[in-house]
Each structure stands twice: as C-alpha cells, then as structure tokens.
Amino acid sequence: DLEKRIEEHMEHSSSHDEKIAKLESDATALVEELRKTAGKMEKDLQESRKKIARMEKHFSDFAKVVQE
C-alpha cells in the first residue's frame, strides 16, 4: 500500500515538474516578446521625436517667412 502511494506521489511530482517546465518556457517566451515590443516602441518613439523636431523647424521657418 505504501509503495502504491509513493508511486502516486511520484507521478504527481512528475506531472508538476512538467507543468513548471512549461510555465518557465512560456515565461521566457513572454519576456523575449516584451523585450522585442519595448525595443520597437523605443525605436518608434525616437522616430516620432525626430519627426516632431522637423515639424517644429518647419513651423519656425514658416513663422519667420510670415513675419518678413
């Protein structure tokens, strides 16, 4: 009886180990996806800042032309 209970516990333990390994794998994939997304967001933000700076310059140049 004790051997059967030990075997059942070992099966449960093995099942839990597999689930933990799957969760760790999923977490690693999620972290990688978050890093990629954050990198893309940072790149997009830098591009937006450059575009805003160009627009500000155009508006400034336009304002100078209007004043003249």
All heavy atoms as TSV, in Angstrom:
chain	resi	resn	atom	element	x	y	z
A	1	ASP	N	N	0.835	-1.195	0.000
A	1	ASP	CA	C	0.000	0.000	0.000
A	1	ASP	C	C	0.881	1.261	0.000
A	1	ASP	O	O	0.598	2.204	-0.723
A	1	ASP	CB	C	-0.922	-0.019	1.222
A	1	ASP	CG	C	-1.888	1.156	1.218
A	1	ASP	OD1	O	-2.513	1.411	0.166
A	1	ASP	OD2	O	-2.006	1.808	2.272
A	2	LEU	N	N	1.906	1.238	0.820
A	2	LEU	CA	C	2.804	2.382	0.905
A	2	LEU	C	C	3.528	2.608	-0.426
A	2	LEU	O	O	3.668	3.751	-0.881
A	2	LEU	CB	C	3.815	2.181	2.031
A	2	LEU	CG	C	4.758	3.344	2.306
A	2	LEU	CD1	C	3.976	4.605	2.630
A	2	LEU	CD2	C	5.695	2.997	3.444
A	3	GLU	N	N	3.939	1.528	-1.072
A	3	GLU	CA	C	4.620	1.653	-2.366
A	3	GLU	C	C	3.698	2.268	-3.419
A	3	GLU	O	O	4.121	3.090	-4.225
A	3	GLU	CB	C	5.119	0.288	-2.842
A	3	GLU	CG	C	6.304	-0.222	-2.064
A	3	GLU	CD	C	6.754	-1.590	-2.544
A	3	GLU	OE1	O	6.253	-2.073	-3.581
A	3	GLU	OE2	O	7.614	-2.173	-1.875
A	4	LYS	N	N	2.436	1.882	-3.380
A	4	LYS	CA	C	1.463	2.436	-4.322
A	4	LYS	C	C	1.282	3.934	-4.087
A	4	LYS	O	O	1.232	4.722	-5.036
A	4	LYS	CB	C	0.129	1.709	-4.176
A	4	LYS	CG	C	-0.897	2.131	-5.191
A	4	LYS	CD	C	-2.164	1.317	-5.051
A	4	LYS	CE	C	-3.190	1.772	-6.070
A	4	LYS	NZ	N	-4.436	1.046	-6.012
A	5	ARG	N	N	1.196	4.344	-2.834
A	5	ARG	CA	C	1.042	5.763	-2.510
A	5	ARG	C	C	2.286	6.551	-2.925
A	5	ARG	O	O	2.177	7.667	-3.451
A	5	ARG	CB	C	0.775	5.942	-1.023
A	5	ARG	CG	C	-0.636	5.461	-0.640
A	5	ARG	CD	C	-0.907	5.522	0.831
A	5	ARG	NE	N	-0.681	6.858	1.368
A	5	ARG	CZ	C	-0.498	7.112	2.660
A	5	ARG	NH1	N	-0.520	6.129	3.553
A	5	ARG	NH2	N	-0.298	8.334	3.080
A	6	ILE	N	N	3.450	5.957	-2.705
A	6	ILE	CA	C	4.699	6.616	-3.115
A	6	ILE	C	C	4.715	6.788	-4.632
A	6	ILE	O	O	5.082	7.846	-5.150
A	6	ILE	CB	C	5.931	5.821	-2.632
A	6	ILE	CG1	C	6.062	5.923	-1.115
A	6	ILE	CG2	C	7.200	6.327	-3.325
A	6	ILE	CD1	C	7.129	5.035	-0.526
A	7	GLU	N	N	4.304	5.749	-5.337
A	7	GLU	CA	C	4.261	5.809	-6.798
A	7	GLU	C	C	3.293	6.897	-7.280
A	7	GLU	O	O	3.599	7.652	-8.201
A	7	GLU	CB	C	3.830	4.447	-7.366
A	7	GLU	CG	C	3.901	4.379	-8.874
A	7	GLU	CD	C	3.548	2.994	-9.392
A	7	GLU	OE1	O	4.015	1.997	-8.801
A	7	GLU	OE2	O	2.818	2.928	-10.387
A	8	GLU	N	N	2.149	7.004	-6.628
A	8	GLU	CA	C	1.177	8.040	-6.991
A	8	GLU	C	C	1.766	9.433	-6.762
A	8	GLU	O	O	1.606	10.331	-7.598
A	8	GLU	CB	C	-0.112	7.873	-6.184
A	8	GLU	CG	C	-0.944	6.684	-6.600
A	8	GLU	CD	C	-2.151	6.457	-5.692
A	8	GLU	OE1	O	-2.319	7.220	-4.710
A	8	GLU	OE2	O	-2.916	5.522	-5.963
A	9	HIS	N	N	2.445	9.591	-5.651
A	9	HIS	CA	C	3.071	10.883	-5.354
A	9	HIS	C	C	4.178	11.206	-6.361
A	9	HIS	O	O	4.330	12.364	-6.768
A	9	HIS	CB	C	3.621	10.916	-3.924
A	9	HIS	CG	C	2.564	11.048	-2.880
A	9	HIS	ND1	N	1.819	12.185	-2.723
A	9	HIS	CD2	C	2.120	10.166	-1.934
A	9	HIS	CE1	C	0.953	12.011	-1.733
A	9	HIS	NE2	N	1.123	10.793	-1.240
A	10	MET	N	N	4.905	10.204	-6.766
A	10	MET	CA	C	5.959	10.403	-7.766
A	10	MET	C	C	5.345	10.827	-9.104
A	10	MET	O	O	5.889	11.690	-9.797
A	10	MET	CB	C	6.783	9.121	-7.937
A	10	MET	CG	C	7.632	8.776	-6.717
A	10	MET	SD	S	8.879	10.005	-6.336
A	10	MET	CE	C	10.034	9.686	-7.639
A	11	GLU	N	N	4.216	10.219	-9.465
A	11	GLU	CA	C	3.536	10.593	-10.707
A	11	GLU	C	C	3.057	12.047	-10.637
A	11	GLU	O	O	3.187	12.806	-11.598
A	11	GLU	CB	C	2.357	9.655	-10.974
A	11	GLU	CG	C	2.780	8.255	-11.393
A	11	GLU	CD	C	1.595	7.289	-11.509
A	11	GLU	OE1	O	0.430	7.731	-11.401
A	11	GLU	OE2	O	1.851	6.091	-11.701
A	12	HIS	N	N	2.491	12.421	-9.497
A	12	HIS	CA	C	2.045	13.804	-9.312
A	12	HIS	C	C	3.232	14.760	-9.387
A	12	HIS	O	O	3.142	15.830	-9.996
A	12	HIS	CB	C	1.314	13.978	-7.975
A	12	HIS	CG	C	-0.037	13.360	-7.936
A	12	HIS	ND1	N	-1.069	13.755	-8.753
A	12	HIS	CD2	C	-0.539	12.361	-7.170
A	12	HIS	CE1	C	-2.148	13.036	-8.494
A	12	HIS	NE2	N	-1.847	12.172	-7.530
A	13	SER	N	N	4.310	14.363	-8.760
A	13	SER	CA	C	5.512	15.193	-8.767
A	13	SER	C	C	6.030	15.366	-10.192
A	13	SER	O	O	6.386	16.475	-10.607
A	13	SER	CB	C	6.592	14.555	-7.890
A	13	SER	OG	O	7.789	15.275	-7.988
A	14	SER	N	N	6.043	14.303	-10.940
A	14	SER	CA	C	6.494	14.361	-12.326
A	14	SER	C	C	5.585	15.271	-13.147
A	14	SER	O	O	6.052	16.078	-13.957
A	14	SER	CB	C	6.518	12.955	-12.923
A	14	SER	OG	O	6.885	13.005	-14.279
A	15	SER	N	N	4.294	15.152	-12.914
A	15	SER	CA	C	3.324	15.992	-13.608
A	15	SER	C	C	3.555	17.472	-13.284
A	15	SER	O	O	3.523	18.329	-14.169
A	15	SER	CB	C	1.899	15.589	-13.232
A	15	SER	OG	O	0.958	16.471	-13.780
A	16	HIS	N	N	3.791	17.742	-12.008
A	16	HIS	CA	C	4.055	19.124	-11.585
A	16	HIS	C	C	5.350	19.641	-12.202
A	16	HIS	O	O	5.418	20.803	-12.624
A	16	HIS	CB	C	4.105	19.231	-10.062
A	16	HIS	CG	C	2.771	19.072	-9.407
A	16	HIS	ND1	N	1.693	19.869	-9.680
A	16	HIS	CD2	C	2.350	18.181	-8.470
A	16	HIS	CE1	C	0.658	19.488	-8.964
A	16	HIS	NE2	N	1.029	18.454	-8.214
A	17	ASP	N	N	6.363	18.802	-12.264
A	17	ASP	CA	C	7.631	19.209	-12.873
A	17	ASP	C	C	7.435	19.595	-14.341
A	17	ASP	O	O	7.998	20.570	-14.817
A	17	ASP	CB	C	8.676	18.098	-12.764
A	17	ASP	CG	C	9.195	17.902	-11.351
A	17	ASP	OD1	O	9.000	18.813	-10.514
A	17	ASP	OD2	O	9.793	16.838	-11.085
A	18	GLU	N	N	6.621	18.808	-15.059
A	18	GLU	CA	C	6.346	19.108	-16.464
A	18	GLU	C	C	5.600	20.439	-16.598
A	18	GLU	O	O	5.902	21.244	-17.489
A	18	GLU	CB	C	5.532	17.983	-17.100
A	18	GLU	CG	C	6.307	16.688	-17.272
A	18	GLU	CD	C	5.429	15.528	-17.731
A	18	GLU	OE1	O	4.246	15.752	-18.076
A	18	GLU	OE2	O	5.929	14.393	-17.741
A	19	LYS	N	N	4.630	20.655	-15.721
A	19	LYS	CA	C	3.875	21.907	-15.766
A	19	LYS	C	C	4.774	23.095	-15.454
A	19	LYS	O	O	4.673	24.148	-16.097
A	19	LYS	CB	C	2.702	21.858	-14.791
A	19	LYS	CG	C	1.601	20.912	-15.227
A	19	LYS	CD	C	0.491	20.832	-14.195
A	19	LYS	CE	C	-0.560	19.813	-14.612
A	19	LYS	NZ	N	-1.599	19.637	-13.596
A	20	ILE	N	N	5.646	22.945	-14.482
A	20	ILE	CA	C	6.574	24.012	-14.119
A	20	ILE	C	C	7.508	24.312	-15.286
A	20	ILE	O	O	7.754	25.480	-15.614
A	20	ILE	CB	C	7.368	23.647	-12.844
A	20	ILE	CG1	C	6.430	23.692	-11.627
A	20	ILE	CG2	C	8.552	24.581	-12.658
A	20	ILE	CD1	C	7.042	23.125	-10.364
A	21	ALA	N	N	8.013	23.283	-15.937
A	21	ALA	CA	C	8.896	23.473	-17.085
A	21	ALA	C	C	8.167	24.217	-18.203
A	21	ALA	O	O	8.735	25.120	-18.836
A	21	ALA	CB	C	9.416	22.137	-17.596
A	22	LYS	N	N	6.912	23.869	-18.431
A	22	LYS	CA	C	6.113	24.545	-19.464
A	22	LYS	C	C	5.909	26.015	-19.095
A	22	LYS	O	O	6.038	26.900	-19.943
A	22	LYS	CB	C	4.762	23.836	-19.616
A	22	LYS	CG	C	3.776	24.518	-20.534
A	22	LYS	CD	C	4.123	24.329	-21.983
A	22	LYS	CE	C	2.982	24.776	-22.885
A	22	LYS	NZ	N	3.152	26.067	-23.460
A	23	LEU	N	N	5.588	26.277	-17.835
A	23	LEU	CA	C	5.398	27.655	-17.384
A	23	LEU	C	C	6.686	28.465	-17.520
A	23	LEU	O	O	6.661	29.634	-17.933
A	23	LEU	CB	C	4.912	27.692	-15.940
A	23	LEU	CG	C	3.468	27.259	-15.710
A	23	LEU	CD1	C	3.184	27.148	-14.219
A	23	LEU	CD2	C	2.510	28.226	-16.364
A	24	GLU	N	N	7.812	27.854	-17.187
A	24	GLU	CA	C	9.095	28.547	-17.324
A	24	GLU	C	C	9.376	28.865	-18.786
A	24	GLU	O	O	9.838	29.954	-19.120
A	24	GLU	CB	C	10.223	27.708	-16.735
A	24	GLU	CG	C	10.211	27.655	-15.224
A	24	GLU	CD	C	11.243	26.702	-14.642
A	24	GLU	OE1	O	11.759	25.825	-15.390
A	24	GLU	OE2	O	11.538	26.823	-13.446
A	25	SER	N	N	9.068	27.921	-19.663
A	25	SER	CA	C	9.261	28.134	-21.094
A	25	SER	C	C	8.362	29.262	-21.597
A	25	SER	O	O	8.799	30.139	-22.352
A	25	SER	CB	C	8.959	26.846	-21.858
A	25	SER	OG	O	9.013	27.056	-23.241
A	26	ASP	N	N	7.103	29.236	-21.171
A	26	ASP	CA	C	6.165	30.291	-21.568
A	26	ASP	C	C	6.627	31.652	-21.047
A	26	ASP	O	O	6.531	32.658	-21.753
A	26	ASP	CB	C	4.756	29.989	-21.048
A	26	ASP	CG	C	4.106	28.812	-21.748
A	26	ASP	OD1	O	4.637	28.353	-22.788
A	26	ASP	OD2	O	3.057	28.333	-21.247
A	27	ALA	N	N	7.112	31.684	-19.817
A	27	ALA	CA	C	7.582	32.939	-19.226
A	27	ALA	C	C	8.784	33.479	-19.998
A	27	ALA	O	O	8.864	34.684	-20.265
A	27	ALA	CB	C	7.932	32.739	-17.755
A	28	THR	N	N	9.691	32.608	-20.384
A	28	THR	CA	C	10.864	33.021	-21.151
A	28	THR	C	C	10.440	33.598	-22.493
A	28	THR	O	O	10.947	34.646	-22.920
A	28	THR	CB	C	11.817	31.827	-21.366
A	28	THR	OG1	O	12.237	31.340	-20.081
A	28	THR	CG2	C	13.032	32.221	-22.171
A	29	ALA	N	N	9.497	32.935	-23.152
A	29	ALA	CA	C	8.998	33.430	-24.442
A	29	ALA	C	C	8.307	34.777	-24.267
A	29	ALA	O	O	8.469	35.682	-25.099
A	29	ALA	CB	C	8.044	32.413	-25.061
A	30	LEU	N	N	7.551	34.925	-23.198
A	30	LEU	CA	C	6.855	36.177	-22.939
A	30	LEU	C	C	7.838	37.315	-22.689
A	30	LEU	O	O	7.682	38.425	-23.224
A	30	LEU	CB	C	5.915	36.023	-21.747
A	30	LEU	CG	C	5.125	37.256	-21.333
A	30	LEU	CD1	C	4.256	37.750	-22.485
A	30	LEU	CD2	C	4.271	36.962	-20.112
A	31	VAL	N	N	8.868	37.051	-21.909
A	31	VAL	CA	C	9.890	38.076	-21.633
A	31	VAL	C	C	10.570	38.495	-22.935
A	31	VAL	O	O	10.783	39.686	-23.184
A	31	VAL	CB	C	10.925	37.561	-20.607
A	31	VAL	CG1	C	12.147	38.466	-20.554
A	31	VAL	CG2	C	10.294	37.443	-19.234
A	32	GLU	N	N	10.875	37.540	-23.785
A	32	GLU	CA	C	11.513	37.857	-25.068
A	32	GLU	C	C	10.591	38.713	-25.940
A	32	GLU	O	O	11.027	39.687	-26.550
A	32	GLU	CB	C	11.893	36.569	-25.808
A	32	GLU	CG	C	12.632	36.801	-27.104
A	32	GLU	CD	C	13.940	37.545	-26.927
A	32	GLU	OE1	O	14.596	37.409	-25.878
A	32	GLU	OE2	O	14.317	38.296	-27.856
A	33	GLU	N	N	9.331	38.363	-25.975
A	33	GLU	CA	C	8.355	39.142	-26.751
A	33	GLU	C	C	8.221	40.562	-26.186
A	33	GLU	O	O	8.137	41.532	-26.943
A	33	GLU	CB	C	7.001	38.437	-26.742
A	33	GLU	CG	C	5.988	39.049	-27.680
A	33	GLU	CD	C	6.381	38.960	-29.139
A	33	GLU	OE1	O	7.062	37.992	-29.534
A	33	GLU	OE2	O	6.019	39.875	-29.900
A	34	LEU	N	N	8.220	40.677	-24.856
A	34	LEU	CA	C	8.151	42.002	-24.233
A	34	LEU	C	C	9.378	42.839	-24.572
A	34	LEU	O	O	9.271	44.044	-24.824
A	34	LEU	CB	C	7.998	41.868	-22.715
A	34	LEU	CG	C	6.628	41.409	-22.227
A	34	LEU	CD1	C	6.682	41.091	-20.739
A	34	LEU	CD2	C	5.588	42.466	-22.503
A	35	ARG	N	N	10.537	42.214	-24.593
A	35	ARG	CA	C	11.767	42.932	-24.947
A	35	ARG	C	C	11.702	43.432	-26.384
A	35	ARG	O	O	12.086	44.572	-26.677
A	35	ARG	CB	C	12.987	42.035	-24.755
A	35	ARG	CG	C	13.372	41.853	-23.313
A	35	ARG	CD	C	14.631	41.027	-23.170
A	35	ARG	NE	N	14.964	40.883	-21.761
A	35	ARG	CZ	C	15.527	39.825	-21.236
A	35	ARG	NH1	N	15.854	38.784	-21.996
A	35	ARG	NH2	N	15.801	39.771	-19.956
A	36	LYS	N	N	11.231	42.574	-27.294
A	36	LYS	CA	C	11.105	42.979	-28.696
A	36	LYS	C	C	10.131	44.144	-28.827
A	36	LYS	O	O	10.393	45.112	-29.537
A	36	LYS	CB	C	10.612	41.807	-29.553
A	36	LYS	CG	C	11.643	40.735	-29.783
A	36	LYS	CD	C	11.062	39.607	-30.620
A	36	LYS	CE	C	12.030	38.455	-30.760
A	36	LYS	NZ	N	11.422	37.330	-31.503
A	37	THR	N	N	9.001	44.037	-28.145
A	37	THR	CA	C	7.987	45.087	-28.214
A	37	THR	C	C	8.513	46.391	-27.628
A	37	THR	O	O	8.315	47.468	-28.203
A	37	THR	CB	C	6.707	44.649	-27.476
A	37	THR	OG1	O	6.213	43.441	-28.088
A	37	THR	CG2	C	5.634	45.713	-27.547
A	38	ALA	N	N	9.206	46.308	-26.502
A	38	ALA	CA	C	9.778	47.508	-25.885
A	38	ALA	C	C	10.826	48.137	-26.802
A	38	ALA	O	O	10.889	49.367	-26.933
A	38	ALA	CB	C	10.393	47.171	-24.531
A	39	GLY	N	N	11.621	47.327	-27.452
A	39	GLY	CA	C	12.614	47.832	-28.392
A	39	GLY	C	C	11.962	48.544	-29.564
A	39	GLY	O	O	12.413	49.620	-29.982
A	40	LYS	N	N	10.902	47.950	-30.084
A	40	LYS	CA	C	10.174	48.578	-31.195
A	40	LYS	C	C	9.543	49.892	-30.744
A	40	LYS	O	O	9.586	50.891	-31.471
A	40	LYS	CB	C	9.098	47.644	-31.728
A	40	LYS	CG	C	8.372	48.189	-32.936
A	40	LYS	CD	C	7.315	47.227	-33.421
A	40	LYS	CE	C	6.585	47.737	-34.648
A	40	LYS	NZ	N	6.125	49.087	-34.626
A	41	MET	N	N	8.980	49.897	-29.551
A	41	MET	CA	C	8.372	51.120	-29.029
A	41	MET	C	C	9.420	52.220	-28.873
A	41	MET	O	O	9.164	53.380	-29.198
A	41	MET	CB	C	7.676	50.840	-27.695
A	41	MET	CG	C	6.419	50.019	-27.828
A	41	MET	SD	S	5.721	49.508	-26.255
A	41	MET	CE	C	5.233	51.077	-25.579
A	42	GLU	N	N	10.586	51.865	-28.376
A	42	GLU	CA	C	11.670	52.840	-28.207
A	42	GLU	C	C	12.095	53.401	-29.561
A	42	GLU	O	O	12.289	54.614	-29.714
A	42	GLU	CB	C	12.865	52.195	-27.505
A	42	GLU	CG	C	14.020	53.135	-27.243
A	42	GLU	CD	C	13.687	54.251	-26.272
A	42	GLU	OE1	O	12.847	54.049	-25.380
A	42	GLU	OE2	O	14.273	55.348	-26.417
A	43	LYS	N	N	12.220	52.533	-30.548
A	43	LYS	CA	C	12.591	52.972	-31.892
A	43	LYS	C	C	11.513	53.897	-32.460
A	43	LYS	O	O	11.819	54.947	-33.030
A	43	LYS	CB	C	12.778	51.763	-32.806
A	43	LYS	CG	C	13.205	52.108	-34.196
A	43	LYS	CD	C	13.372	50.872	-35.051
A	43	LYS	CE	C	13.691	51.263	-36.486
A	43	LYS	NZ	N	13.688	50.108	-37.369
A	44	ASP	N	N	10.253	53.513	-32.312
A	44	ASP	CA	C	9.149	54.345	-32.793
A	44	ASP	C	C	9.131	55.704	-32.088
A	44	ASP	O	O	8.864	56.731	-32.714
A	44	ASP	CB	C	7.800	53.641	-32.596
A	44	ASP	CG	C	7.617	52.443	-33.505
A	44	ASP	OD1	O	8.398	52.280	-34.469
A	44	ASP	OD2	O	6.679	51.649	-33.251
A	45	LEU	N	N	9.419	55.696	-30.801
A	45	LEU	CA	C	9.455	56.943	-30.037
A	45	LEU	C	C	10.560	57.864	-30.546
A	45	LEU	O	O	10.347	59.076	-30.715
A	45	LEU	CB	C	9.642	56.636	-28.547
A	45	LEU	CG	C	9.632	57.806	-27.591
A	45	LEU	CD1	C	8.305	58.553	-27.666
A	45	LEU	CD2	C	9.883	57.327	-26.174
A	46	GLN	N	N	11.720	57.306	-30.813
A	46	GLN	CA	C	12.827	58.109	-31.338
A	46	GLN	C	C	12.469	58.694	-32.699
A	46	GLN	O	O	12.743	59.870	-32.973
A	46	GLN	CB	C	14.097	57.266	-31.442
A	46	GLN	CG	C	14.695	56.904	-30.103
A	46	GLN	CD	C	15.863	55.936	-30.227
A	46	GLN	OE1	O	16.227	55.530	-31.317
A	46	GLN	NE2	N	16.428	55.555	-29.092
A	47	GLU	N	N	11.837	57.893	-33.557
A	47	GLU	CA	C	11.416	58.376	-34.873
A	47	GLU	C	C	10.384	59.495	-34.729
A	47	GLU	O	O	10.435	60.495	-35.448
A	47	GLU	CB	C	10.842	57.233	-35.713
A	47	GLU	CG	C	11.886	56.294	-36.263
A	47	GLU	CD	C	12.854	56.983	-37.219
A	47	GLU	OE1	O	12.401	57.756	-38.090
A	47	GLU	OE2	O	14.062	56.766	-37.072
A	48	SER	N	N	9.472	59.334	-33.799
A	48	SER	CA	C	8.451	60.362	-33.565
A	48	SER	C	C	9.093	61.662	-33.095
A	48	SER	O	O	8.700	62.750	-33.527
A	48	SER	CB	C	7.419	59.883	-32.540
A	48	SER	OG	O	6.682	58.806	-33.048
A	49	ARG	N	N	10.075	61.557	-32.228
A	49	ARG	CA	C	10.768	62.754	-31.744
A	49	ARG	C	C	11.465	63.483	-32.890
A	49	ARG	O	O	11.450	64.710	-32.967
A	49	ARG	CB	C	11.775	62.386	-30.658
A	49	ARG	CG	C	11.134	62.044	-29.340
A	49	ARG	CD	C	12.166	61.658	-28.304
A	49	ARG	NE	N	11.526	61.383	-27.021
A	49	ARG	CZ	C	11.991	60.537	-26.140
A	49	ARG	NH1	N	13.112	59.871	-26.366
A	49	ARG	NH2	N	11.354	60.336	-25.004
A	50	LYS	N	N	12.084	62.702	-33.788
A	50	LYS	CA	C	12.745	63.309	-34.945
A	50	LYS	C	C	11.726	64.018	-35.835
A	50	LYS	O	O	11.974	65.126	-36.310
A	50	LYS	CB	C	13.487	62.244	-35.751
A	50	LYS	CG	C	14.723	61.696	-35.072
A	50	LYS	CD	C	15.349	60.588	-35.907
A	50	LYS	CE	C	16.503	59.925	-35.190
A	50	LYS	NZ	N	17.038	58.790	-35.968
A	51	LYS	N	N	10.589	63.373	-36.065
A	51	LYS	CA	C	9.546	63.982	-36.896
A	51	LYS	C	C	9.002	65.258	-36.260
A	51	LYS	O	O	8.786	66.255	-36.947
A	51	LYS	CB	C	8.410	62.988	-37.133
A	51	LYS	CG	C	8.787	61.858	-38.060
A	51	LYS	CD	C	7.650	60.859	-38.221
A	51	LYS	CE	C	8.066	59.700	-39.105
A	51	LYS	NZ	N	7.004	58.702	-39.251
A	52	ILE	N	N	8.811	65.223	-34.958
A	52	ILE	CA	C	8.327	66.410	-34.245
A	52	ILE	C	C	9.345	67.546	-34.365
A	52	ILE	O	O	8.974	68.702	-34.608
A	52	ILE	CB	C	8.021	66.091	-32.766
A	52	ILE	CG1	C	6.783	65.196	-32.683
A	52	ILE	CG2	C	7.834	67.364	-31.952
A	52	ILE	CD1	C	6.550	64.593	-31.308
A	53	ALA	N	N	10.616	67.227	-34.220
A	53	ALA	CA	C	11.661	68.251	-34.336
A	53	ALA	C	C	11.654	68.855	-35.737
A	53	ALA	O	O	11.786	70.086	-35.892
A	53	ALA	CB	C	13.028	67.653	-34.013
A	54	ARG	N	N	11.479	68.026	-36.776
A	54	ARG	CA	C	11.419	68.546	-38.148
A	54	ARG	C	C	10.199	69.440	-38.333
A	54	ARG	O	O	10.280	70.499	-38.962
A	54	ARG	CB	C	11.404	67.392	-39.160
A	54	ARG	CG	C	12.765	66.732	-39.342
A	54	ARG	CD	C	12.809	65.843	-40.571
A	54	ARG	NE	N	11.844	64.758	-40.543
A	54	ARG	CZ	C	12.078	63.537	-40.081
A	54	ARG	NH1	N	13.269	63.237	-39.586
A	54	ARG	NH2	N	11.144	62.609	-40.104
A	55	MET	N	N	9.067	69.018	-37.792
A	55	MET	CA	C	7.845	69.824	-37.903
A	55	MET	C	C	8.019	71.161	-37.186
A	55	MET	O	O	7.613	72.209	-37.711
A	55	MET	CB	C	6.649	69.066	-37.324
A	55	MET	CG	C	6.211	67.894	-38.180
A	55	MET	SD	S	4.887	66.926	-37.444
A	55	MET	CE	C	3.578	68.123	-37.371
A	56	GLU	N	N	8.623	71.143	-36.004
A	56	GLU	CA	C	8.861	72.386	-35.266
A	56	GLU	C	C	9.739	73.335	-36.078
A	56	GLU	O	O	9.492	74.539	-36.124
A	56	GLU	CB	C	9.489	72.094	-33.908
A	56	GLU	CG	C	8.527	71.488	-32.910
A	56	GLU	CD	C	9.202	71.083	-31.602
A	56	GLU	OE1	O	10.443	70.912	-31.582
A	56	GLU	OE2	O	8.466	70.937	-30.605
A	57	LYS	N	N	10.750	72.770	-36.725
A	57	LYS	CA	C	11.631	73.601	-37.546
A	57	LYS	C	C	10.852	74.193	-38.712
A	57	LYS	O	O	10.998	75.381	-39.014
A	57	LYS	CB	C	12.824	72.792	-38.053
A	57	LYS	CG	C	13.767	73.644	-38.893
A	57	LYS	CD	C	15.051	72.964	-39.182
A	57	LYS	CE	C	16.006	73.740	-40.033
A	57	LYS	NZ	N	15.674	75.030	-40.518
A	58	HIS	N	N	10.037	73.397	-39.369
A	58	HIS	CA	C	9.234	73.908	-40.485
A	58	HIS	C	C	8.303	75.028	-40.026
A	58	HIS	O	O	8.172	76.061	-40.694
A	58	HIS	CB	C	8.431	72.784	-41.145
A	58	HIS	CG	C	9.252	71.836	-41.942
A	58	HIS	ND1	N	10.005	72.219	-43.027
A	58	HIS	CD2	C	9.437	70.497	-41.813
A	58	HIS	CE1	C	10.624	71.178	-43.534
A	58	HIS	NE2	N	10.301	70.106	-42.811
A	59	PHE	N	N	7.648	74.826	-38.879
A	59	PHE	CA	C	6.761	75.863	-38.353
A	59	PHE	C	C	7.536	77.130	-37.998
A	59	PHE	O	O	7.077	78.246	-38.251
A	59	PHE	CB	C	5.974	75.358	-37.139
A	59	PHE	CG	C	4.843	74.440	-37.490
A	59	PHE	CD1	C	4.687	73.227	-36.822
A	59	PHE	CD2	C	3.922	74.766	-38.474
A	59	PHE	CE1	C	3.642	72.368	-37.130
A	59	PHE	CE2	C	2.862	73.921	-38.788
A	59	PHE	CZ	C	2.736	72.714	-38.131
A	60	SER	N	N	8.710	76.934	-37.439
A	60	SER	CA	C	9.554	78.087	-37.085
A	60	SER	C	C	9.955	78.845	-38.346
A	60	SER	O	O	9.887	80.074	-38.416
A	60	SER	CB	C	10.777	77.618	-36.322
A	60	SER	OG	O	11.633	78.692	-36.046
A	61	ASP	N	N	10.386	78.100	-39.362
A	61	ASP	CA	C	10.768	78.721	-40.641
A	61	ASP	C	C	9.566	79.437	-41.255
A	61	ASP	O	O	9.695	80.546	-41.783
A	61	ASP	CB	C	11.332	77.690	-41.612
A	61	ASP	CG	C	12.670	77.124	-41.157
A	61	ASP	OD1	O	13.304	77.729	-40.268
A	61	ASP	OD2	O	13.069	76.067	-41.715
A	62	PHE	N	N	8.413	78.821	-41.194
A	62	PHE	CA	C	7.197	79.415	-41.735
A	62	PHE	C	C	6.860	80.711	-41.001
A	62	PHE	O	O	6.498	81.721	-41.613
A	62	PHE	CB	C	6.044	78.422	-41.671
A	62	PHE	CG	C	4.755	78.967	-42.187
A	62	PHE	CD1	C	4.567	79.190	-43.543
A	62	PHE	CD2	C	3.711	79.260	-41.304
A	62	PHE	CE1	C	3.360	79.702	-44.018
A	62	PHE	CE2	C	2.517	79.760	-41.775
A	62	PHE	CZ	C	2.334	79.988	-43.135
A	63	ALA	N	N	6.979	80.673	-39.675
A	63	ALA	CA	C	6.687	81.877	-38.876
A	63	ALA	C	C	7.623	83.021	-39.249
A	63	ALA	O	O	7.215	84.185	-39.332
A	63	ALA	CB	C	6.795	81.560	-37.383
A	64	LYS	N	N	8.888	82.712	-39.510
A	64	LYS	CA	C	9.854	83.736	-39.927
A	64	LYS	C	C	9.462	84.342	-41.272
A	64	LYS	O	O	9.555	85.549	-41.470
A	64	LYS	CB	C	11.261	83.151	-40.001
A	64	LYS	CG	C	11.866	82.835	-38.654
A	64	LYS	CD	C	13.218	82.174	-38.813
A	64	LYS	CE	C	13.772	81.747	-37.455
A	64	LYS	NZ	N	15.033	81.006	-37.594
A	65	VAL	N	N	9.033	83.467	-42.180
A	65	VAL	CA	C	8.618	83.944	-43.507
A	65	VAL	C	C	7.402	84.847	-43.374
A	65	VAL	O	O	7.318	85.909	-44.016
A	65	VAL	CB	C	8.308	82.758	-44.451
A	65	VAL	CG1	C	7.610	83.230	-45.724
A	65	VAL	CG2	C	9.573	82.009	-44.783
A	66	VAL	N	N	6.452	84.483	-42.540
A	66	VAL	CA	C	5.239	85.275	-42.355
A	66	VAL	C	C	5.581	86.631	-41.733
A	66	VAL	O	O	4.997	87.656	-42.107
A	66	VAL	CB	C	4.206	84.503	-41.492
A	66	VAL	CG1	C	3.049	85.401	-41.086
A	66	VAL	CG2	C	3.709	83.279	-42.234
A	67	GLN	N	N	6.526	86.663	-40.811
A	67	GLN	CA	C	6.914	87.915	-40.152
A	67	GLN	C	C	7.606	88.867	-41.101
A	67	GLN	O	O	7.550	90.075	-40.918
A	67	GLN	CB	C	7.791	87.628	-38.940
A	67	GLN	CG	C	7.054	87.027	-37.769
A	67	GLN	CD	C	7.983	86.712	-36.595
A	67	GLN	OE1	O	9.202	86.804	-36.714
A	67	GLN	NE2	N	7.392	86.329	-35.476
A	68	GLU	N	N	8.260	88.324	-42.101
A	68	GLU	CA	C	9.009	89.185	-43.025
A	68	GLU	C	C	8.099	89.817	-43.983
A	68	GLU	O	O	7.376	90.469	-44.272
A	68	GLU	CB	C	10.027	88.363	-43.831
A	68	GLU	CG	C	11.125	87.828	-42.953
A	68	GLU	CD	C	12.076	86.903	-43.738
A	68	GLU	OE1	O	11.849	86.660	-44.924
A	68	GLU	OE2	O	13.039	86.445	-43.134
